[in-house]
Amino acid sequence: MNIDYTVTALMFPAIPLLMSVYGNRFHTLSNLIRKIHDEYVWEKHIPPEWEKQLIDLNGRVKWLKYTLGCASFGFLFNMLTVFALYLDMIFVARIIFGSCCLAMIISVLFFIKSIFGFLLKAFDLILLKWLSSATLS
C-alpha cells in the first residue's frame, strides 16, 4: 500500500467527529450524575434504585474514558504519521498509521460495548422497577 498525505488526511475529519460524539455522551452522563447528586443533596438519602443506577453510570463513565483515550491516541498517531511522511520515513509512517487505525477500531469497539452493555442493564433496571411497582398495585 502506498501511503501519502492524502491517506492520513482521510482520518482528520473522522477522528474529531468521533471525539465530538464521545464528548457529547460524556457531557450527557455528567449532567445525569449531577442531577442525581442534586436530588440526593435535597432528599438526604439514596433510594436503592439510585444506587444501582449510580453503579451503572460509573461503569459507563469508565468505558467512555477508555474510549476517549483510544481516540486521542488515534489522533496522536495520525499526526505522527504526517510527521514521519514529512521526514520521508515511509515504513515508519505505515507502522504508525496502522497503529492509528487500530486505536480508532478499539475506540469504536469500546463505544459499542459501553452503549449495548450498559443499555441492557439500564433496561433491566427500568423493567425491574416497573414490575415491582406493578405487583405492589
N, C-alpha and C positions, 0 to 999 in steps of 0.2 A: 504494500500500500504506500503510495506517495503521500507524504504529509507536508502540508504547507500552511500558510497563514489562513487560507480560506477554510481549512478543516477545523482549525481551532476557533475560527470566527463563528462557526455554526453553534458552538456551545455558549457563546457570550449572551445571546438573548434567553436561552433556556435556563441557565443557572440562576440569574436574578429573578426570573419569573417563578421558578420553583421556590426560591428562598422567600419571595414575597408571599406565596401561598402558605408556606410553613410559618412565616411570621404572623400572618393573619390568624392562623389557627392558634398559635401561641397566645396572641392577644385575646382571642375569644375565651380560651381556657383560663387565662389570668383574670379576666372580668368575672367569669363564673365563680372562681375561687374567692375573689374579693366580695362578691355578692353573698356567698355562703358565710364568709367571715363576718361581714357586717350583720347578717341575721343572727349569727352566734353571739356577737357582742351585744346586740339588742335583747335577745332572749335569755342569755346567760346559761344555756345548756345546749348539748348536742343530742338531737334525736338519733336513734340507731341507724336510720336510713341515711342520715347525713354522713355518719362515719364511713359507711360503705362507699358512698359517693365520693368522699374526700380521698379514700384509698384509691379508687378508680381514677380520679383526676390526677393524683400524684403519679400514678403509673403512666398516664397519658403525657404528662409534662416531661417525665424521664425519657420516654421514647422520642418525644419531639426534640428534646435536647440532643439526642444522638443523631436524629435526622438532620438538624441544622448543622451539627458538627461535620457530618459527612459531606453535606452540600458545600460547606465552607472549604473543606479540603479539596473538593472537586474544583471550586473556583480558583484556589491557590495553584493546583496542578495545571489548570488551563493557562494561567498566567506564566507559570514556569515553562510550559510548552512553547509559548510565544518567545520567551527569553532564550530557550535552547535553540529555537529556529533562528533567532537573530544572531546567535553565536555560531551558526552553521553546524550544530551538533544534531544531525538528523536522527541517529539511532537513539540518543538520549531523549530527544523530543518524542519519539514514538513510545518509549517506555513511560515517560511522564504522562503523555496523552492517554495511554491505556489505563494508567492509574486514575486519571481524571474520570474516564468513563466508568471505571469500577467503583469509584467513590460515589458517583451520581446514581449508579444502579443500586448500591447499598442504601443510599439515602432514600430512594423511592421505595425500596423494599421495607425499610423501617417505617416509612409513612403509611404504607399499605397495612403493615402489622398494627400500627397504632390506631388506624381507622377501624379495621374489621375486628381486631382482637378486643378492643375496648368497647366498640359499638355493641357487640353481642352481650358483653357484661352489663352495659347500660340498659339494654332492652330487658335482660333478666331482672335487674333491679326494679324497673318500671312495672314489669308484669307481676313480680312478687308483691310489690306494694299494692297494685290493683287487685290482685287475687285476695290478699289479706283484708283489704277494705271491703271487698265484695262478700267475703264469708262472714264478716262481722255484722253486715247489714241484715 
